[in-house]
Amino acid sequence: MKCIPNNRFRSFLLTAFLSASASALFAQNGQVTLSSYDDDASIAGVWDWWGGVQKEIVFDPSEDVDGNADSGAMKITLQFDESTGDNQYAIGLSLAGEAAYNGAISVTGEDAGSIQFDLRIDPESTISVEDFNATGDPGFFSGVTTTEWGQTWLEGVPLEDTTEWQTVDIPVPMDTAAFPGIVFKKWVPADGTGLNGTFAFWIDNLRLIEAVEPEPPAPSINNDFSHEFAADTASVWWGGAAQEITLDTSKDNDVGGEGAPGALNIRVEYDNTLADNQYAIRLNFDDGIVGSPVDYETLEFDLLWDSESTISVDAFNANPGDGGFNMGLVTVGDGQAWLGNVADFVDDEEWHHVSVPIDPAQTPDDFVGLIFKKWSPSNADGLTGTASFWIDNIRFVERQEELGAPEVAVRKANAKGLELISATAGAQYQRQNIRSLLAEDLTWVNNPEPVTYAFTIAAFPGSDFQGYQAHLFLVPDFSTGDVDWIDPNVIMFDIQLQEDGVVLGSFRHKVNQANGNSMLYSDGSLGGVTSTTAVGTWSITFSNDTEIQLTSPDGTVADLVFPESSVPFFDSSFMGVYLGSQNNQIAYIGQSVTYSNMTVSVGDNVIVDDNFDEMDEFEVLNPDNWERIATLDATHMIVADNAVWVTWTLPDVGWSPASSTDLVDWQAIDGQPAGIGGTRSLLLQGDAVPEGNAGYFRMETSN
């Protein structure tokens, strides 16, 4: 029960406090003394708020922290007694004086960084300091009051075991809302473990200490381009657009005021007639530094658009290709984890600061540099002209808060077969592929027998993942990587769920277009076949060089004609057959396609017939038949009925998974986990799954 006091704290504050703003109060020395307890009137506004503990609050002229005979201290004597049933005390103190507890004067955590006072424990107290600190509310417990007689509790501060004067400093968090008062309070149990006896102390010089904005952490990776070597770390990585990288000493956003002036200038000449109308520039960290998203909170830098660019800033930002300033992290092994469009440029001849959050759950374990990139279409919608801008003061800011423990989840494997997972964090168009090693026998061109390429999908993402893609590629040479982009001649049969719920298998091809794929989605798109489901067998049959029949899992058939002019580009004794998946949206990372069969038949002769049930020593697909053209972690064989995925969130530094059948005996789980988007996952099957009717999983730490 809260009791409204009879009298207020009339003389608690200096007169200046009643009319000055909080910032003015602290202007002189960073603190304001609320009371130095010079006379009886100084405690008139302190009130007994609640609690069954007997309290005595008096002005004591015999005690003063400075030994001033004309001053004194406030003495509080508390008589704890478990038999009261409410063994606690609460004493209120108003900031605003007698008549305005809920009114005019209040401060916030942005004003007052701490409540501070001098305290001396009465040596005649019968309760020890050790027991007082350790029982009930921790240490000397206090809070600030809200404007409606509520309380926001602060951190308890242990008292020193001494009868000498000591300074107590109680931090006030920066986000603390406006408070018009302070409350001293301590609750202890009334069940035989509480306090019984007297605890008395004097308080002098109660004061508020001004809040100080914390210093930003020192950058751990920094590049202000004040020296030539800083610009030399940048290099053209790929792209058909002409690219120029220079250190420009005439431009500098001198936020630190140190070092020689300079900024990195990036100048790109776009041409929408190019097959690869894009730029990609890599920036390595100095001295080969390897970063981790666990260590850094944000990536900070400054951007300035060159107003003399012939491409307008609006056209650059809104182009159908990548967004305004598109960038990513360069991973160990020369991969990329895209952060996307982190900023739109502004054409106002001013520097603009960009702050990019580093999410440890959505970025790779380690990275060694940055990549700046913008792709634009190679058609009338693409960019043509000059785009130029400067970048300066690149730095990573250290993470201040400790990250929590990983969270664990368990799910049954979707189906038996080969599961290809869109696993790479930040990669919107990642292709996870396998390629047959029997490619020389699999061509249809000039083949007197019909050739059929068929695959069976055992599991496919649900209705929330429209546009997620399973695919078959036919490539007439030994290509690796993203063959539908890199290789000049490709047939692509992709399976995607449409908005109306229909599943569409689209037959596409391109010829003589290396490092591009626009033909696949324009003149090279020949038609498709529909289905009510993605799960089941899809097939492509070439009756001859130009006649094609597509069949979907529900039995729907579509006949297509392959252009005679395109046939010569696929006239090869070698034909690479690829199966794969592609997420197409960042939000779809972690989804997968499971294939349960792949066949290639020439007439009645079956050349390839794989149910994906033979694994190598790493429990992946049979290396005698296939090779991975994908992220290693993203290819898994599911062969056991009891297969389960154990998944945990990132970061997981210092943590490892364990399993149990009874929640008592825990065993470490062996195996190489796969990085899948913002998680890490371990596939367990057969003897690796806990025996019996129950299995439990948790993360254990070595820290």
C-alpha positions as CSV (number, residue, x, y, z in Angstrom):
1,M,0.0,0.0,0.0
2,K,1.3,3.5,-0.9
3,C,0.8,6.2,1.6
4,I,0.6,9.9,0.5
5,P,2.9,11.9,2.7
6,N,1.6,14.7,5.0
7,N,4.4,17.1,4.3
8,R,6.7,17.6,1.4
9,F,10.4,18.0,1.1
10,R,10.3,21.8,1.4
11,S,14.0,22.7,1.6
12,F,15.4,19.8,-0.5
13,L,16.6,21.8,-3.4
14,L,18.5,25.0,-4.0
15,T,16.3,27.9,-5.0
16,A,18.0,27.9,-8.4
17,F,16.6,24.4,-9.1
18,L,13.1,25.7,-9.1
19,S,13.6,27.9,-12.1
20,A,16.6,26.6,-14.0
21,S,16.6,23.9,-16.7
22,A,18.5,20.6,-16.0
23,S,21.3,21.6,-18.4
24,A,21.8,24.9,-16.6
25,L,21.9,23.2,-13.3
26,F,24.9,21.1,-14.3
27,A,26.7,23.8,-16.3
28,Q,29.1,24.8,-13.6
29,N,30.8,21.6,-12.3
30,G,28.8,18.7,-13.6
31,Q,26.7,18.2,-10.5
32,V,24.0,19.7,-8.4
33,T,23.7,19.3,-4.6
34,L,20.1,18.6,-3.6
35,S,20.8,18.9,0.1
36,S,23.9,19.3,2.4
37,Y,21.6,18.8,5.5
38,D,22.4,22.1,7.3
39,D,19.4,22.3,9.6
40,D,16.2,20.7,10.7
41,A,14.3,22.1,7.7
42,S,16.4,20.0,5.4
43,I,14.6,16.8,6.2
44,A,11.1,18.3,6.4
45,G,10.2,16.9,2.9
46,V,11.5,13.4,3.5
47,W,8.6,11.0,4.1
48,D,7.9,7.5,5.3
49,W,6.3,6.0,2.2
50,W,5.5,2.4,3.0
51,G,6.7,-0.8,4.7
52,G,6.4,-2.4,8.2
53,V,9.9,-1.6,9.3
54,Q,10.0,1.1,12.0
55,K,11.8,4.1,10.7
56,E,13.3,7.2,12.3
57,I,14.4,10.1,10.2
58,V,16.2,13.0,12.0
59,F,18.6,15.8,11.4
60,D,21.8,15.1,13.3
61,P,24.1,18.2,13.7
62,S,26.9,16.1,15.3
63,E,27.7,14.3,12.0
64,D,29.0,15.9,8.9
65,V,31.2,14.4,6.2
66,D,33.3,17.6,6.1
67,G,33.4,18.0,9.9
68,N,31.5,21.3,9.5
69,A,30.1,22.5,12.9
70,D,27.4,24.6,11.1
71,S,26.1,21.7,9.2
72,G,25.1,18.1,9.8
73,A,23.6,15.0,8.2
74,M,20.3,13.1,7.9
75,K,20.2,10.0,10.0
76,I,18.0,7.1,9.1
77,T,17.4,4.3,11.7
78,L,15.7,1.1,10.5
79,Q,14.3,-1.6,12.9
80,F,13.8,-4.8,10.9
81,D,11.5,-7.4,12.3
82,E,10.4,-10.5,10.5
83,S,7.3,-10.9,12.6
84,T,5.7,-7.8,11.0
85,G,4.9,-9.7,7.8
86,D,6.0,-6.7,5.8
87,N,9.7,-6.5,6.6
88,Q,10.7,-3.6,4.4
89,Y,11.1,0.2,4.3
90,A,10.5,2.8,1.6
91,I,11.5,6.5,2.1
92,G,10.5,9.1,-0.5
93,L,12.4,12.3,-1.4
94,S,10.9,15.0,-3.8
95,L,13.1,17.0,-6.2
96,A,10.6,19.9,-6.6
97,G,9.9,20.8,-3.0
98,E,6.8,20.9,-0.9
99,A,4.0,21.3,-3.4
100,A,5.2,19.8,-6.7
101,Y,6.0,16.1,-6.3
102,N,4.1,15.3,-9.4
103,G,4.5,18.6,-11.1
104,A,7.1,21.1,-12.2
105,I,10.6,19.9,-11.5
106,S,11.9,16.6,-12.9
107,V,15.0,15.3,-14.7
108,T,15.7,12.4,-17.0
109,G,18.5,9.9,-17.4
110,E,19.9,12.1,-20.2
111,D,20.3,14.8,-17.6
112,A,21.4,13.0,-14.5
113,G,23.8,10.1,-15.0
114,S,23.8,9.0,-11.3
115,I,22.5,9.7,-7.8
116,Q,25.4,10.2,-5.4
117,F,25.7,10.8,-1.7
118,D,28.0,10.3,1.3
119,L,27.0,7.6,3.8
120,R,28.3,6.5,7.1
121,I,27.1,3.3,8.9
122,D,26.3,3.6,12.6
123,P,28.8,1.3,14.4
124,E,26.0,0.5,16.9
125,S,23.9,-1.2,14.2
126,T,23.1,-4.8,15.2
127,I,22.7,-6.0,11.6
128,S,26.1,-6.5,9.8
129,V,26.9,-4.9,6.5
130,E,27.4,-8.3,4.9
131,D,23.9,-9.4,5.9
132,F,22.4,-6.1,4.8
133,N,24.0,-6.3,1.4
134,A,23.1,-10.0,0.8
135,T,19.5,-10.2,2.0
136,G,16.4,-9.3,0.1
137,D,16.8,-6.3,-2.3
138,P,20.5,-6.2,-3.2
139,G,22.8,-3.8,-1.3
140,F,21.6,-0.2,-0.9
141,F,18.5,-0.3,-3.1
142,S,16.9,2.7,-4.6
143,G,14.9,4.0,-7.5
144,V,13.4,7.1,-9.1
145,T,9.7,7.9,-8.9
146,T,7.3,8.4,-11.8
147,T,4.9,11.3,-12.1
148,E,2.0,9.0,-11.0
149,W,3.6,7.7,-7.7
150,G,5.1,4.7,-9.4
151,Q,8.8,3.7,-9.2
152,T,11.6,2.7,-11.6
153,W,14.2,0.7,-9.7
154,L,17.9,1.2,-10.2
155,E,20.8,-1.1,-9.7
156,G,21.5,-2.0,-6.0
157,V,24.9,-0.9,-4.8
158,P,26.7,-2.9,-2.1
159,L,27.9,-0.8,0.9
160,E,31.5,-1.1,2.1
161,D,32.0,-2.8,5.4
162,T,33.3,0.3,7.2
163,T,32.2,2.9,9.8
164,E,34.1,5.6,7.9
165,W,32.3,7.9,5.4
166,Q,31.9,6.3,2.0
167,T,30.6,7.6,-1.3
168,V,27.6,5.8,-2.8
169,D,27.1,6.2,-6.6
170,I,23.9,4.8,-8.1
171,P,23.9,4.9,-11.9
172,V,20.8,6.2,-13.7
173,P,20.4,4.7,-17.2
174,M,20.4,7.1,-20.1
175,D,16.9,6.0,-21.2
176,T,15.3,6.7,-17.8
177,A,12.1,8.8,-18.3
178,A,11.6,12.1,-16.4
179,F,11.5,11.6,-12.6
180,P,10.4,14.0,-10.0
181,G,11.7,12.2,-7.0
182,I,13.9,9.5,-5.4
183,V,13.0,6.5,-3.2
184,F,15.3,4.6,-0.9
185,K,13.8,1.1,-0.3
186,K,14.8,-2.4,0.9
187,W,12.6,-5.4,1.1
188,V,13.7,-8.6,3.0
189,P,11.9,-11.9,3.5
190,A,9.7,-12.6,6.4
191,D,10.2,-16.4,6.3
192,G,13.2,-17.0,8.6
193,T,15.8,-15.8,6.1
194,G,15.2,-12.1,6.5
195,L,16.8,-9.4,8.8
196,N,16.1,-8.8,12.5
197,G,17.6,-5.9,14.3
198,T,18.8,-2.3,13.7
199,F,20.6,-0.9,10.8
200,A,21.3,2.9,11.0
201,F,23.3,5.3,8.8
202,W,23.9,8.9,8.1
203,I,23.5,10.5,4.6
204,D,25.1,13.8,3.6
205,N,25.5,15.9,0.4
206,L,22.8,14.2,-1.7
207,R,23.5,15.2,-5.3
208,L,22.8,14.5,-8.9
209,I,25.8,13.9,-11.2
210,E,25.4,15.1,-14.8
211,A,25.0,12.4,-17.5
212,V,27.9,12.3,-19.9
213,E,27.4,10.9,-23.4
214,P,29.6,7.8,-23.7
215,E,32.6,8.2,-25.9
216,P,32.2,6.3,-29.2
217,P,34.4,3.2,-29.2
218,A,37.7,3.5,-31.1
219,P,37.4,2.1,-34.6
220,S,39.1,-1.2,-35.0
221,I,39.2,-1.0,-38.8
222,N,39.7,2.4,-40.3
223,N,40.4,4.0,-43.6
224,D,40.2,7.7,-44.0
225,F,42.2,7.6,-47.3
226,S,44.8,10.0,-46.0
227,H,47.7,8.1,-47.6
228,E,48.3,6.5,-51.0
229,F,48.5,3.0,-49.6
230,A,44.9,3.4,-48.3
231,A,43.6,3.8,-51.9
232,D,45.9,1.1,-53.2
233,T,43.9,-1.5,-51.2
234,A,41.0,-0.9,-53.7
235,S,40.9,-2.8,-57.0
236,V,38.4,-3.6,-59.8
237,W,37.0,-7.1,-59.2
238,W,34.6,-7.6,-62.1
239,G,32.1,-5.9,-64.5
240,G,32.1,-4.8,-68.1
241,A,31.6,-1.1,-67.3
242,A,34.8,0.9,-67.4
243,Q,36.0,1.6,-63.8
244,E,38.5,4.1,-62.4
245,I,39.6,4.2,-58.8
246,T,41.8,7.1,-57.6
247,L,42.8,8.8,-54.4
248,D,41.5,12.4,-54.6
249,T,43.3,14.7,-52.2
250,S,41.1,17.6,-53.2
251,K,38.1,15.9,-51.5
252,D,38.0,15.0,-47.8
253,N,35.4,14.8,-45.1
254,D,37.8,15.8,-42.3
255,V,35.7,14.5,-39.3
256,G,38.8,13.5,-37.3
257,G,41.1,16.3,-38.3
258,E,44.1,14.1,-38.5
259,G,46.3,12.9,-41.4
260,A,46.6,14.2,-44.9
261,P,43.4,14.9,-46.8
262,G,42.0,12.4,-49.2
263,A,38.9,10.4,-50.3
264,L,38.5,7.4,-52.6
265,N,36.9,8.4,-55.9
266,I,35.0,5.8,-57.9
267,R,34.1,6.6,-61.5
268,V,32.1,4.2,-63.6
269,E,31.3,4.5,-67.4
270,Y,28.0,2.6,-67.9
271,D,26.9,1.5,-71.3
272,N,23.6,-0.4,-71.7
273,T,24.8,-2.1,-74.9
274,L,27.4,-4.1,-72.9
275,A,26.6,-7.7,-72.0
276,D,27.8,-7.0,-68.5
277,N,26.8,-3.4,-67.6
278,Q,28.0,-3.3,-64.0
279,Y,31.0,-2.4,-61.8
280,A,32.4,-4.3,-58.8
281,I,35.2,-2.8,-56.7
282,R,36.9,-4.6,-53.9
283,L,38.4,-2.9,-50.9
284,N,40.7,-5.0,-48.7
285,F,41.4,-4.2,-45.1
286,D,44.9,-3.0,-44.2
287,D,47.4,-5.7,-43.2
288,G,45.0,-8.5,-44.0
289,I,42.7,-7.9,-41.1
290,V,40.0,-10.5,-40.7
291,G,36.7,-9.2,-39.2
292,S,33.9,-11.0,-37.5
293,P,30.3,-9.9,-37.1
294,V,30.5,-10.9,-33.5
295,D,33.0,-8.1,-32.9
296,Y,31.4,-5.2,-34.7
297,E,28.1,-3.3,-34.2
298,T,28.1,-1.1,-37.3
299,L,30.0,-0.2,-40.5
300,E,30.3,3.6,-40.8
301,F,31.4,5.7,-43.8
302,D,30.7,9.0,-45.7
303,L,29.5,9.4,-49.2
304,L,29.6,12.3,-51.6
305,W,27.9,12.3,-55.1
306,D,29.8,14.0,-57.9
307,S,27.4,16.5,-59.4
308,E,29.3,16.4,-62.7
309,S,28.1,12.9,-63.3
310,T,26.2,12.6,-66.6
311,I,23.8,10.1,-65.0
312,S,21.4,11.9,-62.7
313,V,21.3,10.8,-59.1
314,D,17.6,10.0,-59.4
315,A,18.2,7.7,-62.4
316,F,21.1,6.0,-60.6
317,N,19.2,5.3,-57.4
318,A,16.0,4.1,-59.1
319,N,17.5,2.0,-61.9
320,P,16.0,-1.5,-62.3
321,G,19.3,-3.0,-61.4
322,D,20.9,-3.0,-58.0
323,G,19.9,-0.2,-55.6
324,G,21.7,3.2,-55.0
325,F,24.9,2.3,-53.1
326,N,24.9,-1.5,-53.2
327,M,27.6,-3.2,-51.2
328,G,28.6,-6.3,-49.3
329,L,31.3,-8.0,-47.2
330,V,34.1,-10.0,-48.9
331,T,34.3,-13.3,-47.1
332,V,37.3,-15.6,-46.6
333,G,37.7,-17.4,-49.9
334,D,36.6,-14.5,-52.1
335,G,32.9,-14.9,-51.6
336,Q,30.4,-12.1,-51.0
337,A,27.7,-11.6,-48.4
338,W,25.5,-8.7,-49.7
339,L,24.3,-6.0,-47.4
340,G,22.1,-4.6,-50.3
341,N,21.4,-1.0,-51.0
342,V,22.7,0.7,-47.8
343,A,22.1,4.3,-49.0
344,D,20.6,6.3,-51.8
345,F,22.8,9.1,-53.1
346,V,21.9,12.8,-52.7
347,D,23.0,15.4,-55.3
348,D,23.4,18.4,-52.9
349,E,27.3,18.6,-52.9
350,E,27.3,17.6,-49.2
351,W,28.8,14.6,-47.5
352,H,26.3,12.1,-46.1
353,H,27.1,9.8,-43.3
354,V,26.0,6.1,-43.6
355,S,25.7,3.7,-40.7
356,V,25.1,0.0,-41.6
357,P,24.2,-2.4,-38.8
358,I,26.2,-5.6,-38.8
359,D,23.9,-8.5,-37.9
360,P,25.9,-11.5,-36.6
361,A,23.0,-13.8,-37.5
362,Q,22.8,-12.6,-41.1
363,T,26.5,-12.1,-42.0
364,P,29.4,-14.6,-42.5
365,D,31.6,-15.8,-39.7
366,D,34.6,-13.9,-41.1
367,F,35.2,-11.3,-43.7
368,V,38.3,-9.7,-45.1
369,G,37.1,-6.6,-47.0
370,L,34.3,-4.8,-48.6
371,I,32.8,-4.8,-52.1
372,F,30.9,-2.0,-53.8
373,K,28.9,-3.0,-56.8
374,K,26.0,-1.9,-59.0
375,W,24.6,-4.0,-61.8
376,S,22.4,-2.4,-64.5
377,P,20.4,-4.1,-67.3
378,S,21.9,-4.5,-70.7
379,N,19.0,-3.0,-72.6
380,A,17.1,0.3,-72.9
381,D,16.3,0.2,-69.2
382,G,20.0,0.2,-68.3
383,L,22.3,3.0,-67.3
384,T,24.4,4.8,-69.9
385,G,26.8,7.6,-69.0
386,T,29.2,8.5,-66.1
387,A,28.5,7.9,-62.4
388,S,31.1,9.3,-60.0
389,F,31.2,9.6,-56.2
390,W,33.6,9.7,-53.3
391,I,33.8,7.6,-50.1
392,D,35.7,8.5,-47.0
393,N,36.2,7.5,-43.3
394,I,35.4,3.8,-43.5
395,R,35.4,2.2,-40.1
396,F,33.9,-0.6,-38.1
397,V,32.6,0.2,-34.6
398,E,33.1,-2.4,-32.0
399,R,30.1,-4.2,-30.5
400,Q,29.5,-3.1,-26.9
401,E,26.9,-5.5,-25.6
402,E,27.6,-9.1,-25.0
403,L,25.6,-11.4,-27.2
404,G,23.3,-14.0,-25.6
405,A,23.4,-17.8,-25.8
406,P,22.3,-19.5,-29.1
407,E,18.7,-20.7,-29.3
408,V,18.2,-24.3,-30.4
409,A,15.4,-25.8,-32.6
410,V,14.9,-29.3,-33.9
411,R,13.0,-30.4,-37.0
412,K,12.5,-33.7,-38.9
413,A,14.2,-33.8,-42.3
414,N,11.7,-32.9,-45.1
415,A,12.2,-36.1,-47.1
416,K,14.7,-38.7,-48.2
417,G,17.0,-37.7,-51.0
418,L,19.5,-34.9,-51.9
419,E,18.6,-31.7,-50.1
420,L,20.1,-28.5,-51.7
421,I,19.8,-25.6,-49.3
422,S,20.0,-21.9,-50.0
423,A,22.5,-21.5,-47.2
424,T,24.8,-18.6,-47.9
425,A,23.9,-15.5,-45.9
426,G,23.3,-12.3,-47.9
427,A,23.3,-14.1,-51.3
428,Q,20.0,-13.4,-53.0
429,Y,20.7,-15.4,-56.2
430,Q,22.8,-18.2,-54.9
431,R,22.8,-21.3,-57.1
432,Q,23.3,-24.6,-55.2
433,N,24.1,-27.1,-57.9
434,I,25.4,-30.6,-58.6
435,R,26.7,-31.7,-62.0
436,S,26.8,-35.2,-63.4
437,L,30.2,-36.7,-64.1
438,L,28.8,-38.8,-67.0
439,A,28.3,-35.7,-69.1
440,E,29.9,-37.1,-72.3
441,D,27.0,-39.5,-72.9
442,L,24.1,-37.2,-72.3
443,T,23.7,-35.0,-75.3
444,W,20.6,-35.0,-77.5
445,V,21.9,-33.1,-80.6
446,N,22.1,-35.4,-83.6
447,N,21.1,-38.4,-81.4
448,P,18.9,-40.9,-83.4
449,E,17.1,-41.8,-80.2
450,P,14.9,-39.6,-78.0
451,V,16.7,-38.3,-75.0
452,T,14.8,-37.7,-71.7
453,Y,16.1,-35.7,-68.7
454,A,13.9,-36.4,-65.7
455,F,14.1,-35.5,-62.0
456,T,11.8,-36.1,-59.0
457,I,11.3,-33.5,-56.3
458,A,10.5,-35.0,-52.9
459,A,10.2,-31.7,-51.0
460,F,9.7,-28.1,-52.1
461,P,9.1,-24.8,-50.1
462,G,5.4,-24.0,-49.3
463,S,3.0,-21.4,-50.5
464,D,4.8,-18.6,-48.6
465,F,7.8,-18.9,-50.9
466,Q,6.6,-17.9,-54.3
467,G,9.4,-17.7,-56.8
468,Y,11.8,-20.1,-55.0
469,Q,13.4,-22.1,-57.7
470,A,14.4,-25.7,-58.5
471,H,16.2,-26.1,-61.9
472,L,17.9,-28.3,-64.4
473,F,20.7,-26.8,-66.5
474,L,22.1,-28.4,-69.7
475,V,25.5,-26.9,-70.6
476,P,27.6,-28.1,-73.6
477,D,31.0,-27.8,-71.9
478,F,32.7,-28.3,-68.5
479,S,31.6,-25.2,-66.6
480,T,31.5,-24.5,-62.9
481,G,30.0,-21.8,-60.8
482,D,26.9,-19.9,-61.8
483,V,26.7,-21.5,-65.3
484,D,23.4,-19.8,-66.3
485,W,25.3,-16.5,-66.0
486,I,28.9,-17.4,-66.9
487,D,28.5,-19.9,-69.7
488,P,27.6,-18.5,-73.2
489,N,25.2,-21.4,-74.1
490,V,22.8,-22.8,-71.5
491,I,19.4,-24.6,-71.4
492,M,17.5,-23.9,-68.2
493,F,14.3,-25.6,-67.0
494,D,13.2,-23.8,-63.8
495,I,10.3,-24.8,-61.4
496,Q,8.6,-22.0,-59.5
497,L,5.4,-21.5,-57.5
498,Q,3.3,-18.7,-59.0
499,E,1.0,-16.2,-57.2
500,D,-2.1,-18.1,-58.3
501,G,-0.9,-21.3,-56.7
502,V,0.1,-22.9,-60.0
503,V,3.6,-24.4,-60.3
504,L,5.2,-23.4,-63.6
505,G,8.1,-25.3,-65.2
506,S,9.7,-22.8,-67.7
507,F,12.0,-23.8,-70.5
508,R,14.6,-21.2,-71.4
509,H,17.8,-21.0,-73.3
510,K,20.5,-18.6,-74.3
511,V,23.3,-18.7,-76.9
512,N,26.4,-16.7,-77.4
513,Q,25.8,-14.7,-74.2
514,A,28.7,-15.1,-71.7
515,N,28.5,-13.3,-68.4
516,G,24.9,-12.4,-68.8
517,N,21.4,-14.0,-68.8
518,S,19.0,-11.5,-70.3
519,M,18.2,-13.8,-73.2
520,L,16.9,-16.5,-70.8
521,Y,14.1,-14.1,-69.8
522,S,13.3,-12.6,-73.2
523,D,13.7,-14.2,-76.7
524,G,15.2,-17.4,-75.1
525,S,12.1,-18.2,-73.1
526,L,10.2,-20.8,-75.2
527,G,7.3,-21.7,-73.0
528,G,6.5,-24.0,-70.1
529,V,4.3,-26.6,-68.5
530,T,2.1,-26.2,-65.4
531,S,1.3,-28.4,-62.5
532,T,-0.8,-28.4,-59.4
533,T,2.2,-29.5,-57.3
534,A,6.0,-29.1,-57.4
535,V,6.5,-32.5,-55.8
536,G,6.8,-35.4,-58.2
537,T,8.6,-36.1,-61.5
538,W,9.4,-33.4,-64.1
539,S,10.8,-34.4,-67.5
540,I,12.2,-32.9,-70.7
541,T,12.2,-35.2,-73.8
542,F,14.0,-34.2,-77.0
543,S,12.4,-36.3,-79.7
544,N,15.0,-34.9,-82.1
545,D,17.0,-31.7,-82.4
546,T,14.1,-29.3,-82.2
547,E,11.0,-31.1,-80.9
548,I,10.6,-30.9,-77.1
549,Q,8.0,-32.4,-74.8
550,L,7.7,-31.2,-71.2
551,T,5.8,-33.3,-68.6
552,S,4.9,-32.2,-65.1
553,P,4.1,-34.2,-61.9
554,D,0.3,-34.1,-62.4
555,G,0.6,-35.4,-66.0
556,T,0.3,-32.1,-67.9
557,V,2.2,-32.1,-71.1
558,A,3.4,-29.2,-73.3
559,D,5.1,-29.4,-76.7
560,L,7.7,-26.8,-77.6
561,V,10.0,-26.1,-80.6
562,F,13.7,-25.5,-80.1
563,P,15.0,-23.0,-82.6
564,E,17.1,-24.6,-85.4
565,S,19.4,-21.6,-85.2
566,S,20.3,-22.4,-81.6
567,V,21.0,-26.1,-82.2
568,P,24.6,-25.7,-83.4
569,F,25.6,-24.0,-80.1
570,F,24.7,-27.3,-78.3
571,D,26.3,-29.7,-80.8
572,S,28.9,-31.2,-78.5
573,S,30.0,-34.6,-77.4
574,F,29.9,-33.3,-73.9
575,M,26.7,-32.2,-72.1
576,G,26.8,-31.1,-68.5
577,V,23.6,-32.0,-66.6
578,Y,23.0,-29.9,-63.5
579,L,20.4,-30.1,-60.7
580,G,20.0,-27.2,-58.3
581,S,18.1,-24.6,-56.3
582,Q,18.0,-20.8,-56.2
583,N,16.3,-18.7,-53.6
584,N,15.8,-15.4,-55.6
585,Q,14.9,-13.5,-52.4
586,I,17.0,-12.7,-49.3
587,A,14.0,-13.7,-47.1
588,Y,14.1,-17.2,-48.7
589,I,17.6,-18.1,-47.4
590,G,17.4,-21.3,-45.5
591,Q,14.8,-22.9,-47.8
592,S,15.6,-26.0,-49.8
593,V,14.7,-28.4,-52.6
594,T,15.0,-32.2,-52.0
595,Y,15.5,-34.4,-55.0
596,S,14.8,-38.1,-54.7
597,N,15.8,-39.2,-58.2
598,M,17.5,-38.1,-61.4
599,T,17.5,-40.1,-64.7
600,V,18.8,-39.5,-68.2
601,S,17.6,-42.0,-70.8
602,V,18.6,-42.4,-74.4
603,G,15.8,-44.4,-76.0
604,D,15.4,-47.5,-73.7
605,N,18.9,-47.1,-72.4
606,V,19.1,-45.5,-68.9
607,I,22.4,-43.7,-68.7
608,V,21.9,-42.1,-65.3
609,D,19.6,-43.4,-62.5
610,D,20.3,-42.1,-59.0
611,N,18.0,-42.2,-56.0
612,F,20.6,-40.3,-54.0
613,D,20.9,-43.0,-51.4
614,E,24.7,-43.6,-51.7
615,M,26.8,-41.2,-49.7
616,D,30.5,-40.4,-49.5
617,E,32.4,-40.4,-46.2
618,F,31.0,-36.9,-45.5
619,E,27.4,-38.1,-45.9
620,V,27.0,-36.1,-49.1
621,L,26.3,-37.4,-52.6
622,N,28.1,-40.3,-54.4
623,P,31.4,-38.7,-55.7
624,D,31.6,-41.3,-58.4
625,N,28.5,-39.9,-60.1
626,W,28.3,-36.2,-59.2
627,E,30.3,-33.2,-58.2
628,R,29.2,-30.2,-56.2
629,I,29.0,-26.8,-58.0
630,A,27.7,-25.2,-54.8
631,T,28.4,-24.1,-51.3
632,L,29.8,-27.2,-49.5
633,D,27.6,-26.8,-46.5
634,A,24.4,-26.6,-48.7
635,T,24.5,-30.2,-50.1
636,H,23.2,-33.0,-47.9
637,M,22.0,-36.5,-48.3
638,I,19.0,-37.7,-46.3
639,V,18.9,-41.5,-46.3
640,A,17.5,-42.4,-42.9
641,D,13.8,-42.3,-41.8
642,N,14.8,-40.8,-38.4
643,A,16.9,-38.0,-39.8
644,V,16.6,-34.7,-37.9
645,W,18.1,-31.2,-38.2
646,V,19.4,-29.6,-35.1
647,T,19.6,-25.9,-35.7
648,W,20.9,-23.0,-33.5
649,T,21.1,-19.3,-33.9
650,L,24.3,-17.3,-34.4
651,P,26.7,-16.2,-33.1
652,D,27.8,-19.4,-31.4
653,V,31.4,-18.7,-30.5
654,G,32.3,-20.9,-27.5
655,W,29.1,-23.0,-27.8
656,S,28.6,-26.5,-29.0
657,P,25.5,-28.8,-29.3
658,A,24.8,-31.7,-27.0
659,S,22.0,-34.3,-26.8
660,S,20.3,-36.4,-24.1
661,T,17.6,-39.0,-23.7
662,D,16.8,-38.2,-20.1
663,L,17.8,-34.6,-19.5
664,V,20.5,-35.9,-17.1
665,D,23.2,-37.5,-19.1
666,W,24.3,-35.1,-21.9
667,Q,26.7,-36.1,-24.7
668,A,28.5,-33.8,-27.1
669,I,27.3,-34.1,-30.7
670,D,30.0,-34.7,-33.2
671,G,29.9,-33.6,-36.8
672,Q,30.5,-30.6,-39.1
673,P,27.6,-28.2,-38.9
674,A,26.4,-26.3,-41.9
675,G,26.0,-22.5,-42.0
676,I,22.5,-21.8,-43.2
677,G,21.6,-18.2,-43.4
678,G,21.4,-16.8,-39.8
679,T,21.8,-20.3,-38.2
680,R,24.1,-23.2,-38.0
681,S,22.6,-26.7,-38.5
682,L,23.7,-30.3,-38.0
683,L,22.1,-33.2,-39.8
684,L,21.7,-36.3,-37.5
685,Q,20.5,-39.6,-38.9
686,G,20.8,-43.3,-38.0
687,D,22.9,-43.9,-34.8
688,A,23.6,-40.2,-34.4
689,V,19.9,-39.6,-33.4
690,P,19.3,-40.2,-29.6
691,E,17.7,-43.7,-29.0
692,G,14.3,-44.3,-27.5
693,N,11.1,-42.3,-27.5
694,A,12.6,-38.9,-26.6
695,G,15.6,-36.8,-27.5
696,Y,16.7,-33.5,-26.1
697,F,19.2,-31.0,-27.4
698,R,20.9,-28.0,-25.9
699,M,23.9,-25.7,-26.4
700,E,26.8,-26.0,-24.0
701,T,29.5,-23.4,-23.4
702,S,33.2,-23.7,-22.7
703,N,33.4,-20.0,-21.5
